[in-house]
């Protein structure tokens, strides 16, 4: 069970996400894929006033320049196909 109440925000772009983070001065956290935020909140280790969801920001969900990708062992093909395609 999550111990404290929090506000959930889904900004439309990066600028709004940054503005929200600054607005709540250390009392906000970002939520994106692969995070351990929810388990930490359940244990009472994180108690943010605001959770900022980054998953709906289109510019963060695509890779424009494939030369920026570095794949090292032991990356599984499933993870690559999920991330790239």
C-alpha positions in Angstrom: 0.0 0.0 0.0 1.3 3.5 -0.8 1.6 5.4 2.4 0.9 8.9 1.4 -1.3 10.8 -1.0 0.2 12.4 -4.1 -0.8 14.4 -7.1 -0.4 12.8 -10.6 0.5 14.9 -13.6 0.9 14.0 -17.3 2.6 16.9 -19.1 2.3 17.2 -22.8 5.9 18.2 -23.5 9.4 18.3 -21.9 9.1 22.0 -21.1 6.0 21.4 -19.1 7.6 18.5 -17.3 10.6 20.6 -16.3 8.3 23.5 -15.2 6.3 21.2 -13.0 9.5 19.7 -11.4 10.8 23.1 -10.6 7.5 24.3 -9.3 7.4 21.7 -6.6 11.0 22.2 -5.6 12.3 18.8 -4.5 8.8 17.4 -3.8 8.2 16.0 -7.3 9.5 12.8 -9.0 9.5 11.7 -12.6 7.8 8.4 -13.6 8.9 6.6 -16.7 9.3 3.0 -17.8 11.6 0.7 -15.8 11.3 2.8 -12.6 11.4 1.4 -9.1 9.3 4.4 -7.9 6.1 2.5 -7.1 7.8 -0.2 -5.0 9.8 2.5 -3.2 6.5 4.5 -2.5 4.9 1.3 -1.2 7.8 0.8 1.3 7.5 4.5 2.3 11.0 5.3 1.0 9.6 7.9 -1.4 6.9 10.3 -0.4 6.5 12.8 -3.3 3.8 15.4 -3.4 3.7 15.1 -7.2 4.4 12.3 -9.6 5.2 13.5 -13.1 4.5 10.9 -15.8 6.8 11.2 -18.8 5.3 8.3 -20.8 3.0 10.5 -22.9 5.6 13.0 -24.0 6.0 12.1 -27.7 9.6 13.5 -28.0 10.8 11.1 -25.3 9.3 8.0 -27.0 11.2 8.0 -30.2 14.8 7.9 -31.4 15.6 10.4 -34.1 19.2 9.6 -34.6 20.0 5.8 -34.5 23.7 6.6 -34.3 23.1 7.6 -30.7 22.2 4.1 -29.7 24.8 1.9 -28.0 23.9 -1.7 -27.4 26.1 -3.8 -25.2 25.9 -7.3 -23.7 23.8 -8.8 -22.3 21.0 -6.8 -24.0 18.3 -9.2 -25.2 16.8 -8.9 -28.7 13.4 -8.5 -27.3 14.4 -5.3 -25.5 16.0 -3.9 -28.7 12.9 -4.6 -30.8 10.6 -3.1 -28.2 12.7 0.0 -28.0 13.5 0.5 -31.7 10.3 -0.7 -33.5 
